[in-house]
């Protein structure tokens, strides 16, 4: 008997086209694109073994890969407005089988449009199928409201509602309105996560068959984004509902490697009439670098730009620099090997797609707040500060905490840059 856990495949359908909210699946909520939020929730689930994003859009594919998902390119026939989500899930399962993956026992259909789904929600849906014997499962939130519907117009062949006919109670008798605690609890389908046994799903061709288990989730986190108003509400709620991101401490990191343009600067370049380039940097970053150096952390500036300003800034900060580098990941790997630094104990700060190979190498990939969507989606942590506005100083505060407080002796004797 195999000791391997059953294969649980999470499929996230994410088309490029959206009429209600253009480019909806790439819209950021809490600084993270919706598709990356869905990938992160699936990757956080302990029972999920594979995360697939089914898409017809190159931008979505790039963000999904950066967040750690495998991409399934959806054919044109399954990319139109009339294509069903079930067809995309079946195509993803077929593609996984063609790639030689272990046959899946359970498939989870996870939607990008539910931005506040958690890894625990995903795990509980998987558990309903793996442990409780359900054939299908879905997330549902307790609902205590009274539902009404406009009465259908009499004599209309199509059964259209007639506003003049009045309202009809759907889940209640309007002549008897019991107290909330005296009436049965209704559950509202959230649209976040659906789970199916793969064999049953292939046989039925739809997501509900056999015994269906309702997995209760927090109604406060229940929100589906279908129009711009939903997106605006999600962005307003994100600071309240998003769990604080995991941040590194001094015990987690031995080295800090910094990109230059867009992280230590705001990515703008000033060019004078003689073609000389200058940039603006933040003095707080110099304070942060000095504190990191005093704390014994190894430091490096790593840049693809062959620009004297990069070397000049490194000299000012008194840290080594590698610039004019085509393959930053190879240079970083060699730097770590030569110094005996474990890559998993390196914090790398970046802002653009050329930083992604380094993100895949280190234990702490960090994006500045102003980073490209793909980079934010791939980051383990994101600064609240944009590049060039003190992001390095913020990271120093993560790692060193009160040692950067101006009231401490360390900070009082710190030399500004």
Protein Blocks (a to p, Z undefined) as FASTA:
>chain_A
ZZbdcdddddddddfbdfklghklmpcgehiafklmmmmmmmmpmklmbdcdddfbfklm
mmmmmnopacddddfklmcmklcfklmmmmmmmmmmmnopacdfbdcdddfklmkbcfkl
mmmmmmmmmmnopabdcdddddfbdcddddddehianlpacfknopadfkbcfkbccdfk
lpccddddehlaccddfklmmmnopabecjdddddddfklgccdfbfklmmmmmmmmmmm
pccdddddfklpcbdcddfehplpgoiacddfkopacddddfklmmmmmmmmmnopacdd
ddfbdcfklmmmmmmnopacdehifblmlmmmmmmmmnopafklcccddfbfklmmmmmm
mmbdcddfkbcfklmmmpmbdcfbdehiopmmmmmmmmnmmmlgmkbmklmmpccZZ
